[in-house]
Amino acid sequence: MKKLYFIFLLLLCLPALTHAERIRILHGPYLQNVGETEATIVWEVNNESVGWVELAPDDGTNFYASERPKYFDTKIGIKTTSKLHAVKLTGLKPNTVYRYRIYAQEVLSHESIRVHYGDVAATNVYTAKPLTFKTNDANKAETSFVILNDVHARPNLITPLLNHAGFKEKDMVIYNGDMVSEFTDRDTIFTGFMNESITLFAKEQPFYYIRGNHETRGEFATHFQDYFCPREPNLYFTVRQGPAFFIFLDTGEDKPDNDLEYAGITDYDRYRTQQAEWLKEVVASEAFKQAKFKIVVAHIPPVPIKNAWHGQHEVLNKFVPILNQAHIDLMCCAHLHRYVYEEPSETIRFPVLVNSNNSCISAETEGNQLRVRVYELDGKVSFDKTYTAQTK
């Protein structure tokens, strides 16, 4: 009898023994896909758990003044049990500040209809100010943004470049690909650039991240969308903020799909063809046509040079003919690890600015003007040009 009792106690304690480390937030939260009426919040914890977000208006009341609505990390109506959580908030109001808190509660075991829950980890709203974010606003008079690219997980780049560009006053931070050299595991993401980004701004200020060719590489590359653009249909997307309409293109790999380096695992030619069909719909939309400024962000540039690789030819042949008819004000690219600027020509009818791997693009609108500057790592301005919105 005593033996059976001991076994019973052991079974009760087994879930706790297998989760000896108390649940805690490892990374995040950080904002993704902030729009006028929606935003996605992502975070990672150390134990399998269910996660949710509490949302409150920024109305001066104490966060504990009332029970705040909960938005769960779910899939097909079931709360997701995971270490990584992403909650998409919808039905939000434009140009509105929201306060939020994230939660994760351990799932110690799940057998049939029995779920055994453990401890809870959450962001602090008791002794610390609740985290906030602000939704976009298409009616905002002006907007501003900063673009970084080709960091390749190098230290001592992100913080000084963002500071030179005055990122705290910018509406948007944009990462234009190759932030790491290869996606080998989840640690690559955070040690490469995300921990620094979260510490600097990403809990409360949105960043928009489009893949470069290096984010397509590595055994963890298929998990990219678990962390960036989660709950979205594609990795290419559009954003409207104030007078500017941004098109973010996922340009894929830079060599042919049959190249030895890809070991037969890529299909980017077809992917870019499908994306081109989506792009046709975007530039035909009223939201695009009504925007004062039209800006394209893409990692691989379409610059027509003699030694262009396959990816550049693909961008030039599949995307540029569509964009040539769309009155694009500026295309911002990366990839080459050097500065290149191309004025409009018969082949590409809009300016193309290629940012180097040691500088950042800083831009702001004022009336019908878009001023664009490039800051080098030492803080010097190496490019300064003002564009006038095209008349249609």
C-alpha positions in Angstrom: 0.0 0.0 0.0 2.8 2.4 0.9 4.5 1.6 -2.4 1.4 2.5 -4.4 1.1 5.7 -2.4 4.7 6.6 -3.2 4.2 5.9 -6.9 1.0 8.1 -6.8 3.0 11.0 -5.2 5.8 10.6 -7.7 3.3 10.8 -10.6 1.9 14.0 -9.2 5.3 15.6 -8.9 6.6 14.4 -12.2 5.4 17.5 -14.2 7.1 19.8 -11.7 10.3 17.8 -11.8 10.5 18.0 -15.6 10.0 21.7 -15.4 12.6 22.4 -12.6 13.4 25.8 -14.1 10.8 28.4 -13.3 9.1 29.9 -16.3 10.6 33.3 -17.4 10.6 35.5 -20.5 13.7 34.9 -22.5 13.3 37.4 -25.4 10.9 40.2 -26.1 8.3 41.3 -26.3 8.7 43.0 -29.7 6.3 44.5 -32.2 5.6 43.2 -35.6 3.3 44.4 -38.5 2.0 47.5 -36.8 -0.7 49.0 -39.0 -3.6 51.4 -38.6 -5.9 48.8 -37.0 -3.6 45.9 -36.0 -0.4 45.0 -34.4 1.4 41.7 -33.6 3.3 41.1 -30.4 6.0 38.4 -30.2 7.9 36.9 -27.3 9.7 33.8 -26.2 9.9 32.0 -22.9 11.9 29.0 -21.6 9.1 26.5 -21.0 6.2 25.2 -23.0 3.2 27.4 -22.2 0.1 29.2 -23.4 0.4 32.9 -24.0 -1.8 36.0 -24.1 -1.8 39.8 -24.2 -3.7 42.1 -22.0 -4.6 45.4 -23.7 -5.5 48.7 -22.1 -6.2 52.2 -23.4 -3.6 54.9 -22.6 -6.2 56.9 -20.6 -4.3 57.6 -17.4 -6.0 54.9 -15.4 -4.1 52.3 -13.4 -3.5 49.1 -15.3 -5.1 47.3 -12.4 -8.2 49.6 -12.4 -10.2 47.0 -14.2 -9.9 43.6 -15.7 -8.3 44.1 -19.1 -9.4 42.1 -22.2 -7.2 39.1 -23.0 -6.0 38.2 -26.5 -4.6 34.6 -26.7 -2.0 33.0 -28.9 -4.3 30.6 -30.8 -4.3 28.5 -33.9 -7.6 27.1 -35.4 -9.4 28.1 -32.2 -7.0 26.3 -29.8 -4.5 28.0 -27.5 -1.0 27.3 -28.7 1.3 25.4 -26.4 4.8 26.7 -27.3 7.9 28.5 -26.1 7.4 31.1 -28.8 4.2 33.2 -28.8 2.7 35.7 -31.3 -0.6 37.4 -30.7 -2.2 39.5 -33.5 -4.3 42.3 -32.2 -7.0 43.5 -34.6 -9.9 46.0 -34.6 -7.6 48.7 -33.2 -8.1 52.5 -33.7 -5.7 54.4 -36.0 -3.2 56.9 -34.4 -3.9 55.5 -31.0 -1.6 54.6 -28.1 -2.3 51.3 -26.3 -0.7 49.9 -23.2 -0.1 46.2 -23.1 1.2 43.3 -20.9 2.3 39.8 -22.0 1.7 36.5 -20.2 2.8 33.0 -20.5 1.6 30.1 -18.3 3.4 26.8 -18.2 1.7 23.7 -19.5 3.2 20.9 -17.5 1.2 18.2 -19.1 -1.7 17.6 -21.5 -3.3 14.2 -21.7 -6.7 13.8 -23.3 -9.0 16.4 -21.7 -6.7 17.0 -18.7 -4.3 20.0 -18.8 -2.0 20.6 -15.8 -0.9 24.2 -15.6 2.1 25.7 -13.8 3.5 29.1 -13.0 3.0 32.4 -14.9 5.5 34.8 -16.3 4.5 38.3 -17.3 5.8 41.8 -17.9 5.8 44.1 -15.0 3.0 46.7 -14.7 3.2 47.0 -10.9 6.5 48.7 -10.3 7.2 49.6 -13.9 5.3 51.6 -16.5 3.3 49.4 -18.8 4.7 48.9 -22.3 3.0 50.9 -25.1 2.7 51.1 -28.8 1.0 53.4 -31.3 -0.9 52.4 -34.3 -0.2 54.0 -37.7 -2.2 56.8 -39.2 -2.7 57.3 -42.9 -3.9 60.9 -42.2 -0.7 61.8 -40.4 0.7 64.9 -42.1 4.3 63.7 -42.1 6.3 60.6 -41.6 9.9 59.5 -41.1 12.0 56.3 -41.1 15.4 54.8 -40.9 16.8 51.8 -42.8 19.7 49.4 -41.8 20.9 46.4 -43.7 23.7 43.8 -44.1 24.6 43.9 -40.4 25.5 40.1 -40.6 25.4 39.9 -36.8 28.4 42.2 -36.4 28.7 44.1 -33.1 28.8 47.9 -32.6 26.8 48.8 -35.7 23.1 48.9 -34.9 23.1 51.2 -31.9 25.5 53.9 -33.2 23.8 54.0 -36.7 20.3 54.3 -35.2 21.5 57.0 -32.9 23.1 59.0 -35.8 19.7 58.8 -37.6 17.7 59.9 -34.5 15.7 56.7 -34.4 13.8 57.7 -31.3 12.0 60.4 -33.2 11.4 58.2 -36.3 8.0 56.6 -37.0 9.6 53.4 -38.4 12.7 51.4 -38.2 13.3 49.2 -41.3 15.7 46.2 -41.5 16.4 45.6 -45.2 17.9 42.1 -45.0 21.0 40.2 -44.1 20.9 41.1 -40.5 22.5 37.7 -39.9 24.7 35.5 -42.2 22.8 32.3 -41.7 19.8 31.1 -39.7 21.2 28.0 -37.9 19.1 28.2 -34.8 16.9 30.5 -32.7 19.9 31.9 -30.8 21.2 33.3 -34.1 18.2 35.6 -34.3 18.6 37.1 -30.9 22.3 37.3 -30.4 22.8 38.5 -34.0 20.6 41.6 -33.7 17.3 41.1 -31.9 18.4 41.4 -28.3 20.0 44.7 -29.1 16.9 45.9 -31.0 14.6 44.9 -28.2 16.7 46.7 -25.6 16.8 49.8 -27.8 13.3 50.2 -29.1 11.4 47.1 -30.3 9.1 46.7 -27.3 7.4 50.0 -28.0 8.5 51.2 -31.5 7.8 49.0 -34.5 10.3 47.7 -36.9 9.6 46.2 -40.3 11.9 43.5 -41.5 12.2 42.2 -45.1 14.4 39.2 -45.8 17.8 39.4 -47.5 19.3 36.4 -49.3 21.3 35.3 -46.2 18.1 34.9 -44.1 17.1 32.2 -46.6 20.1 30.0 -45.6 20.6 27.6 -42.8 18.5 24.7 -41.3 16.4 27.2 -39.2 15.5 29.4 -42.2 12.1 27.8 -42.6 11.2 29.2 -39.2 11.8 32.8 -40.2 8.1 33.6 -40.2 7.6 32.2 -36.8 9.5 35.3 -35.6 9.0 37.9 -38.3 5.6 38.6 -40.0 3.9 35.9 -38.0 0.2 35.5 -38.6 0.6 37.2 -42.0 0.0 35.5 -45.3 3.4 36.4 -46.9 6.8 37.8 -46.1 6.2 40.6 -48.6 3.8 43.2 -47.5 2.8 46.9 -47.6 2.7 49.6 -44.9 0.9 52.9 -44.9 2.2 55.6 -42.5 1.1 59.2 -43.0 1.7 60.4 -46.6 3.9 57.4 -47.5 3.0 54.0 -48.9 5.7 51.4 -48.5 6.1 48.2 -50.6 8.3 45.6 -49.0 9.6 43.1 -51.6 11.1 39.7 -50.6 13.8 39.3 -53.3 14.9 35.8 -52.3 18.3 34.3 -53.1 20.9 35.8 -55.4 22.0 32.8 -57.4 19.9 30.4 -59.7 17.8 27.8 -57.8 19.9 25.0 -59.2 23.1 26.4 -57.8 25.2 23.9 -55.7 25.0 26.1 -52.7 21.3 25.6 -52.3 21.4 21.7 -52.5 18.2 21.7 -54.5 16.1 23.1 -51.6 15.1 26.5 -53.1 12.3 27.6 -55.5 12.7 31.4 -55.6 12.1 31.9 -59.3 8.5 30.7 -58.9 8.2 32.6 -55.6 9.2 35.9 -57.3 6.8 35.3 -60.2 4.0 34.8 -57.7 5.1 37.9 -55.8 5.0 39.9 -59.1 1.3 39.0 -59.5 0.7 40.4 -55.9 2.6 43.5 -56.8 0.3 44.2 -59.8 -2.6 44.2 -57.4 -0.9 46.5 -55.0 0.0 49.2 -57.4 -3.6 49.1 -58.8 -5.1 49.6 -55.4 -6.7 53.0 -54.4 -4.7 53.0 -51.2 -1.5 53.0 -53.2 -2.7 55.5 -55.7 -3.9 58.0 -53.1 -0.6 58.1 -51.2 1.6 61.1 -51.8 4.9 59.2 -51.6 5.5 55.7 -52.9 8.6 53.9 -51.6 9.9 50.5 -52.3 12.2 48.5 -49.9 13.9 45.5 -51.4 17.2 43.8 -50.4 18.6 42.9 -53.9 18.8 45.9 -56.2 17.8 45.9 -59.9 20.8 47.9 -60.9 21.6 46.8 -64.5 25.3 46.2 -64.3 27.4 43.9 -66.5 28.3 41.5 -63.8 24.8 41.3 -62.3 23.8 38.0 -60.6 20.7 36.0 -61.2 18.8 37.6 -58.3 19.4 41.1 -59.8 18.1 40.0 -63.2 15.0 38.6 -61.6 14.2 41.8 -59.7 14.9 43.8 -62.9 12.8 41.6 -65.1 9.9 40.7 -62.8 9.4 43.7 -60.5 10.7 46.7 -62.3 8.3 46.6 -65.3 5.4 46.8 -62.8 7.0 49.5 -60.7 8.0 51.6 -63.8 4.2 52.2 -64.4 3.6 53.1 -60.7 5.2 56.5 -60.2 7.7 55.3 -57.6 9.5 58.1 -55.7 12.4 56.0 -54.4 13.6 52.4 -54.2 15.9 51.6 -51.2 18.1 48.5 -51.6 21.0 46.7 -49.9 23.0 43.6 -50.7 26.1 45.0 -52.5 27.9 46.1 -49.3 28.7 49.4 -50.9 26.9 52.6 -51.8 25.4 52.9 -55.2 23.0 55.5 -56.5 21.2 55.4 -59.8 19.1 58.2 -61.2 16.0 57.3 -63.2 16.6 56.0 -66.7 14.7 54.4 -69.5 15.3 51.0 -68.0 14.4 51.9 -64.4 12.2 55.0 -64.2 12.7 55.8 -60.6 15.8 56.5 -58.4 17.5 53.5 -56.7 19.6 54.1 -53.5 21.7 51.1 -52.4 22.8 51.5 -48.8 26.1 50.1 -47.7 26.8 47.6 -44.9 28.3 50.3 -42.7 25.7 53.1 -43.0 22.0 53.8 -42.6 19.3 55.7 -44.5 17.4 58.4 -42.6 14.4 60.0 -44.2 11.6 62.4 -43.4 8.8 64.0 -45.3 7.8 67.7 -45.3 5.0 68.8 -47.5 5.7 67.6 -51.0 9.4 66.9 -50.1 11.1 63.7 -49.1 14.6 64.4 -47.7 16.9 61.4 -47.6 20.3 61.3 -45.9 22.9 58.5 -45.4 24.8 58.4 -42.2 28.1 56.6 -42.0 29.3 54.8 -38.9 31.3 57.9 -37.7 28.2 60.0 -38.0 29.1 61.9 -41.1 26.5 62.4 -43.8 27.6 60.9 -47.1 24.4 61.4 -49.1 21.8 64.2 -48.9 19.1 64.5 -51.5 15.5 65.9 -51.5 12.9 64.4 -53.7 9.6 66.0 -54.8 6.5 63.9 -54.8 5.6 62.9 -58.3 2.5 64.5 -59.8 0.1 62.0 -61.3 
